[in-house]
Amino acid sequence: MEPGTEDTGPANGFEWAAARLAELRDAVTHVFIGRPGTVDLLLAAVAAGGHVLVEDVPGIGKTTLAKALARALGGEFRRIQFTPDLVPSDITGLNVYNQRNGEFEFRAGPLLANVVLADEVNRATPRTQSALLEAMEERQVTIDGQTILLPRPFLVLATQNPVELEGTFPLPEAQLDRFLLRVALGYPDEEAEDAMLLRFGSGDPWRELQPVLEPAEAERVQTIAREVHVEPVVRRYILDLVRSTRGHPALQLGASPRASLALLRAARALALTRGRGFVTPDEVKTLAVPVLAHRLMLDPQHQLRGRQATDVVRELAEALPVPVEG
């Protein structure tokens, strides 16, 4: 019997999933020391079965956070260091001719894993990024006309440095839209940075990091997350927030219906990480920027004035009336 399948009702299922996510949080924060809300966002992505783009300046801990989550999640883990000379077959795999038996044999690439760390993803060429796009969207890769399904669950944790542009290729809008969340870490506060110096200066926390959530359990958590209740007024709140981006004077491209679905999925998952079986408007507001900002295209004139899509989303979230009971 798989862990968690003995639950007799939704309430027990929510409690089990929340407890497993709490264990995952403890494992990740043993290595990554930063803003607590950042780890919760990644846990929500795991529960929602979505991919994450971690974006910030060098030295903040992007790769550390992604590696910690990948190690804490059981199953097959692969890391791909993206470079301009990387070709699609380097990540998907290829058919190799075996001279002994006279047949082609498939050699799997690093994409065929449960958790894939795509480090500095914006350094890959558009051809390689398109191969990654198929894997992220379809959960499959196509090699010599043959479709190969990826393991379940499948999660891409990508990192990129938005400051250094030399030798990089901007991610196309279609690929950005496939990331459930885009997370910016920011600098840690003084207390967190001091704790980091203390922990890493006197030992190696990586040695103590062990997998805490097996693939079957992760799939079970994702199933339970889809059962988290959403009141009609909260669902309307999500729709109003997403639709307010369309036709906004500062935006050249608003959020698509896929963004509405992503915000709903992420809100359910975040509520579960917080130990609840229902979504509140607070989850929606917390996720507004991570889910929506990277899917929007700012108008060039407003971009020249220094505005960013994150500013627009924050303004819209603050201006929109929050639904209250009754």
N, C-alpha and C positions, 0 to 999 in steps of 0.2 A: 504493500500500500504506500502510495507516495505521501510525503509529508504534507499535511494540510487537507488531504482528501477525506479525512475522517470527520470534518466539520459537519454539523447537523443543520446549520442554518446560516443565513447571511451574516448575522451579528458575529457568530463564532468565526466565520471566514474573514471578516474585516479585522477582528482582533488578532487572528493568526498572521494575516498579511502585514498589519501594522507592526507587530512584534518582529517579524523577519526583517522588515525595512529598518527598524530601529537597530537591530544587530548589524545590518549593513552600514548604517550611519556610524556606529561606534567603530567599526573596522576602518572605514575611510578616514575618519577624523583622528585616528591614532597616528596616521602618517601626514595627512594634509591639515594644516592649521591655518584657518582663514575665517571668512565670514560664514557663520553657521547656515545662513539662508542659502548660500551657494551650494552646499552639499545637498540640502533638501531639494533643490531644483534638479540636480542630477538623479537623486533617488526617484523623483517624480517621473523623469524620463524613462528610467528603468521600469517603473510600474506601468507606464503608458506604452512601453514598447517603441519609444521614439529615439531618434538620433540627436546628438548634442554637438554644437559648435562652441568651443571654448576659445574666446578671443581676448587677448590683452598683450601688453608689452612684455618683453623678455624678463625672466627672473621672478615673475609673480607666482608661478607654481602651476601653470597650465598642464604641463606634462605630468607633474607629480600627482595632481588631482585625477587626471585621466587614468594613469597607471594604477593608482590606489583603488579606484573603483573597479577597474578591469581585474585586478588581482583578487579583490574581495568577492567578485562575482565568479562563481565556479564555471567550469566548462573550458572550451578551447579559447586561448587568447593569443592574438598576433599583433605585432606592432609593425607599421609601415612608415619608414622615413621617406616622405615625398620629396622628390628632386626633379628638376627639369628633364633629366634623361630617362625617367621612369616611363615605361610603355605599358599599355593595358594588360598584356600577358604577364607582366611582372607581378600584378596584383590579383588577376583572375586565375592564372594558371594556363597551361597549354598542353596540347597533345604532342608527345614525343615518340618518334619511330624507334621501336625496339628491333634491332637487327637479329636478335636470337630467334624470336618467334614470328618476325615479319609483320607485326601489328603495331598500331599506334596505341600508346598508353597515356592516360591523362595524369598529369602532375599538378596537383592542386596548388593554387596560389594562396597567399596569406588572407585573402578575403573570405575564404571558406573556414570561418571560425565563428564562435558565439559573440566574442567581443573583439572589435578591431580598433586599435588606436592609430588614427591617421594623423601623424605628426607633421605640422606645417603643410597642411593640405593644399594651400594656395600656391605652392611651388611646383605642383604638377601641371603638365600641359592640358589643354582642353580635351584631348583624346582620352587621356587617362582619367580625367575628372568625369567624363561621360560614362566610362566603364563603372566608376564608383557610383554614379547616379543610378544606373540600372540596379545595382546591388541594393542601394538604399531604398529605392521605391518598390521594386518588384521582389526583393529578397531572392534574387537569382542572378546568375551570370550566364552569358551566351558565348560559347567558344566553338568556332568552326561550325556555326549553325546549330549546335547542340545546347540545349538549356539545362543548366545544373542548378538545382535548388540549394539554397544556403541553409546552414543549421538553424534550428530554432532554440531559444530566441536569438535574434541577430541585432547587434547594437554597434553603431559607429560612433566613436568619440573622436572628433576632429579638433585640432588646434591650429590657430593661425595668429601671426603677428601683424596687426593692422598698421604698424609704424613703418617697418622695413618693406619697401615696395620693389626694390631692385631684384630682378630674377623671379618675380612672382606673377601669377596669372589670376586675376580677380575671379572669384567664383560666380558663375552665371546665376541669374535670378531663379532659373528652374531648379538649380541644385540647392540654393539657399532655402528655397521653399520646402525642401524635403527634410530640413533640420527642424525637429519639433521645437527645440530651444536654442537660442544663442545666449551664452553666459559670459559676462565680463567679470573678472575676479576682483580687480581693484587692489590697492595696497592694503595689507593687514593693519589693524590698529596696533598701538605700541604694546599692549598686553599680549596680543596674539603673536607678534613678532618676537617678543621676549620668550614666550613659551616655545616657539620654534627653535630659537637658539639653544635653549636649555635641553630640549628633547633630542635634537640632532647633534648637539655638541657633546653629549655624554653617551651616545649609543647609536644603534642602527634600528629604527622602528620597522624598517622593511622586513627584517628577519622574522618579526612577530606577526606579520600580516598574513593571514590564512583565508582561503575562500570560505564564505559563510552562507552563500546562497547558490544552490546548484541549479542547472538549467531547468529541470522539471519544476523546481520551486519557483523560479522566476516566471515561468509560463503560468503557473497557478496564481501568482500575485497579479499578473497582468489580466487574467480572467476575472479575478475579484475586483480589480480597479474598474473594470467596465460595468460593474454592478452598483457602483457608488451612486446614490440618488442625487438627482438634480431637479430642483423645483422649477416649474414653468417660469416664474419671475426671474430666477437666476439664469435660465436659458435665454430669456429675452434680453437680460442684461448683457450677456455675451454677444448676442446678435447686434444689439444697439452699439456696443463698443466697436465691433468689427466694421459694421456698416458706416460708422461715423468717419472712418478713414477714406471712404470712397467719395471722391469729389471734393476732398479737403483742399483748400487753395495752396497749401504748402507741399502737397504730395502729387507727384506725377503718376504714381501707381499705388492704388489702395490695396487692402488685404483681400484675398480671394476667399471663396467658400471653403477651400482647404484650411485656411487660417481659422475659420470658425470651428471646424471639426478639431483642429489641433488644440485650440484653446479649451474646448470642452473636454477632450481627452486628458490634457495636462491638469486641468482643474480637478477632475475626478482623482487623478493619481496623487496630486499634492494633498488633497483632503485625506486620502488614505495614509500618506506618510505622516500626517498629523494625528492619526488615530481615529478618524471619523468616517462614517459611512454616508455622509452627505456633503454637498458642496455649499460653501457660503460665498457671498460677494468678495470677501477678503482674498480667497484663492484666485479669483478672477483678476482682481487688481494687482496682486503680487505677480501674476504671470503675464500681465498685459505687455510689458516691454520685452521680456525674454521670448515670448511667443510671436509677437506681431512686428516688432521694430525691424528685424532683418528681412522681412517680407515686403517692406515698403520701399518705394523709390521717391526720393526727395526731389522736389522741383529745383532745377539748377540755380534759379535766382535766389531761392531761400538757402540753398547750399552755400552760395557765395557769401551770404550774410552770417554764416557760422552756425546755422541751425542744423540739427540732426534729427533723424527719424525717431530716436528715443525721446527727444524733447516733445515732439508732436504727440506721441503715444501717451506720455505722462500728462500732458495738458488735457487730452481727451478723456483720460481715465479720471482726472480730478474734476473735470467739468460735468461728467455724466452723473446724474442722480443715482445713488446706490439704493437698490430695492430694500424695503424693510417689511417685516412681517405685518400682515394686515393692511 
